[in-house]
Amino acid sequence: MYTLPEAVTIKFTELFGAVLYATDDLKIAGAEANLIGDFSQVAAINDTCRTLQELEAEIKLVLNKFQSNHKTRLTVKPSSSKNAVNRTRKSGGHLRVRFADKVIEKETIADTFVETLKVFGFDKVAELNKFVVGAPLLAKSPINGYQSQRRIGDWYVTTHVNKQSASRILDEIGVELNTQIQIEIVVC
């Protein structure tokens, strides 16, 4: 019996996860917009969310059609609302960043990320023009409608990172600022 190649299966799984993650983020942004009374933004977010759900349904339809045409045993498990109920956002660990004479290790990835950026210096990091999920890493004003920013002094820091993206971004900054750092992912 024919099965999809592992690389294809992995990419479809990642795609379904990304769609689900983006949908969750949109739902949060919609709730926040609803709380502040920006109903035009709520409508726009609901339309985008609906479009993502339609995309997911179309991809599932194509996979099912492929499966029936090729008598495929499909190893991809598309996301569903049943799975989303059991899904948690609980951290699977945190980061530990070592500079020459300093160790930064906070309870959350975002806290460690922000503290490390403080050590690098916000002004120096801002000159690098880094972006996180389409938003500037550091900005002097908040990004309209973007919920994952933390205000620290005069700066708005985008904290929408996971272990891998935080590690990658901090590593890049360390190289570009010629500062040697060691990043460890601590699994709890």
C-alpha angles and dihedrals in degrees: 000000000000120000131185113263114264093245091055092046091051092050092049090049090050090048093052090047092050092049091050091047092049090048090052091050091050091050090052092048089048092052091050092048089049091052092054091044099245096143095168088060090046090054092048092049092048090052091050091047091050090050091053091050090050089050091052091049092050092050090050089050092052091048091049091049091049090048093052094044094049099030087238126178097223115215095186115101107206116214119258137181089255090061092045091061091061094042117106133193091217114142117252090202143318142246132266116197121192123198121183093279105005138069120202116195120153131171095259134041091236093053092050090045093053094045090051091051088052090055091050088048123249093238093055093045092047090058089061091064095219121180130206118200090337096311125101112262090224127021137166092224131036120264107246110251096002110126102187099076126111122203114226115173108307093343135086109211120201106226100178094124138125128204095276098043093044090050092048094047094046090047091052091048091049091052094045092048091043091237118140114227135165118214122198127186106220112205116208 
